Amino acid sequence: MGSNAEAVRGAEVVIAVTAGSDSLAACAESAPHLRPGALYADLSTAAPRDKREIAALVEAAGAVAVDGAIMAPVPLRGLATPILASGAGAQRFAAFGRAHGMDVTPIGGDPGDAAARKLLRSVLVKGLSALAIEARAAAEAAGLAEWFWEHLVETVTSADERFVRRLLEGAGQHAVRRVHEMDAATRMLEELHVPPTMTAATAATLRRVTETGLLPLPRGDRSPEPGTISPDSIPGP
């Protein structure tokens, strides 16, 4: 194919898998050449606002838009990688996907709703990646790389709902002390000549918690009863 126009002309279903930064331009180039009623599924990591703009371009061309969000690394499952779909064409895209071996879950809602879920996941997972990168660099500089690797693996593999609740409840109850702790960690990384980007951001986030508090957590049967355990009484975060 020599152009986007040639690629989409006459197609009943168009699946756009571009970088998020290219998604709007790709759609703007393609939309005038979509056949009426065609399905245009954008699976990029664009922001919700961009997904809404893409949907507007598609609908103005008489086609049907889908906001698709790829929710796991593609190399692990290939075509069966889980995808969330929102927007007017979500149900139709899910049926098309199932017929071709794809794992598409329609969630209803508007364009941007699937993207929001994807990017919230990215805030968590990519943030954890960045924290691990920074902490490993500091451990290497401190001569503690082997110890830290074992600690990292143990912490991640033992995580459950109780652990997650401790992370958040402990931050709310002990934010002032933890600000001082993370300020000390920031200084340590500076002395080790490791840029403390994530560590300083952690201190700043906890500092905000001392001012605003935390949002209430969802109720859960697996969390300890109030007053029966201190979040800091268990070794860990």
SVG drawing of the C-alpha trace seen along z (x, -y; Angstrom):
<svg xmlns="http://www.w3.org/2000/svg" viewBox="-23 -21 52 39">
<polyline fill="none" stroke="black" stroke-width="0.4" points="0.0,0.0 1.3,-3.4 -0.9,-5.5 -3.5,-5.4 -6.1,-6.2 -5.3,-3.1 -5.2,-1.0 -8.7,-1.9 -10.6,-2.5 -13.4,0.1 -12.6,1.8 -15.5,2.8 -13.2,2.8 -10.1,0.7 -7.8,1.4 -5.5,-1.5 -2.5,-0.4 -0.2,-3.5 1.8,-5.2 -0.5,-7.4 1.3,-10.5 0.4,-9.6 -3.2,-8.4 -4.9,-11.7 -2.9,-12.4 -3.5,-8.9 -7.2,-9.2 -7.4,-12.6 -5.6,-11.2 -7.8,-8.0 -11.3,-9.3 -12.2,-11.0 -11.6,-7.6 -13.7,-5.4 -16.7,-3.7 -20.0,-4.6 -20.7,-2.4 -17.1,-1.1 -15.8,-0.3 -12.7,-2.3 -11.1,-0.9 -8.2,-2.9 -6.0,-0.7 -3.4,-3.3 -2.4,-4.6 -3.7,-8.0 -5.3,-10.1 -9.1,-10.0 -9.4,-13.5 -7.6,-12.4 -9.9,-9.3 -12.9,-11.6 -11.4,-13.7 -10.7,-10.6 -14.4,-9.5 -15.6,-12.8 -13.5,-12.6 -14.7,-9.0 -18.4,-9.9 -18.2,-13.0 -17.1,-10.6 -20.2,-8.5 -18.2,-5.6 -18.4,-4.1 -15.7,-4.6 -14.2,-2.3 -11.9,-3.3 -9.8,-0.2 -7.3,0.3 -4.7,3.1 -4.5,4.2 -1.4,6.6 1.9,7.0 1.2,8.3 4.2,10.6 2.8,12.8 -0.6,13.6 -0.4,12.3 -3.8,12.0 -5.5,13.1 -4.2,10.1 -7.1,8.6 -8.6,5.5 -11.2,3.2 -13.6,1.4 -15.8,-1.6 -17.8,-3.9 -20.6,-3.3 -18.9,-0.4 -17.7,1.5 -20.2,4.4 -19.7,4.8 -15.9,4.8 -16.1,7.4 -18.1,9.7 -15.6,9.1 -12.7,9.8 -14.2,13.0 -14.7,14.3 -11.0,13.8 -9.5,15.1 -9.3,11.8 -10.2,11.2 -12.3,8.0 -14.4,7.0 -17.0,4.2 -17.4,2.0 -20.1,-0.4 -19.6,-4.1 -18.1,-6.7 -14.8,-7.0 -12.1,-7.6 -13.5,-5.3 -11.4,-2.4 -8.3,-4.6 -8.8,-6.0 -8.6,-2.5 -5.5,-1.7 -3.7,-4.8 -4.7,-4.4 -3.1,-1.0 0.0,-2.6 0.3,-5.1 0.5,-2.1 2.6,0.4 5.0,-2.1 5.3,-3.9 6.3,-0.6 8.8,0.0 10.4,-3.5 10.5,-2.9 12.2,0.4 14.7,-1.1 15.6,-3.9 15.9,-1.7 18.0,0.9 20.4,-1.8 20.7,-3.1 21.2,0.5 24.0,1.1 25.7,-2.2 25.4,-1.2 26.9,2.3 23.6,3.9 22.4,5.1 22.0,8.8 20.2,8.1 17.8,5.6 17.0,7.9 15.8,10.6 13.8,8.1 12.2,6.7 11.1,10.1 9.9,11.2 7.8,8.0 6.2,8.2 5.4,11.9 3.9,11.8 1.6,8.9 -2.2,9.4 -5.1,7.2 -4.0,7.0 -0.6,5.7 -2.3,3.1 -4.4,1.9 -1.4,1.6 0.4,-0.5 -2.5,-3.0 -3.7,-2.9 -0.2,-3.1 0.5,-6.2 -2.6,-7.9 -1.8,-7.1 1.9,-7.7 2.3,-10.2 4.3,-12.8 6.9,-10.2 7.1,-8.8 7.8,-12.2 10.8,-12.5 11.9,-9.0 11.6,-9.7 13.4,-13.0 16.3,-11.0 16.1,-8.5 16.3,-11.4 19.5,-12.7 21.0,-9.2 20.4,-8.8 21.9,-12.2 25.0,-11.1 25.1,-7.9 24.9,-10.1 21.6,-8.5 19.0,-11.0 16.2,-10.7 13.3,-11.4 10.8,-8.9 12.0,-9.1 11.5,-12.8 8.1,-12.5 7.1,-10.0 8.1,-12.4 6.0,-15.1 3.0,-12.9 3.1,-11.9 3.5,-15.5 0.2,-16.2 -1.4,-13.4 -0.6,-15.1 -2.6,-18.1 -5.5,-16.4 -5.8,-12.9 -6.6,-9.8 -9.7,-8.8 -11.6,-6.0 -10.7,-2.5 -13.3,-0.1 -14.7,2.2 -13.3,5.7 -13.7,8.9 -10.0,9.6 -8.9,6.4 -8.3,6.5 -10.8,5.1 -10.2,1.5 -8.0,1.4 -6.8,5.0 -3.5,4.4 -1.2,1.5 -0.2,1.1 3.4,0.5 3.5,3.6 4.1,5.9 7.5,5.8 7.3,4.2 6.3,0.8"/>
</svg>
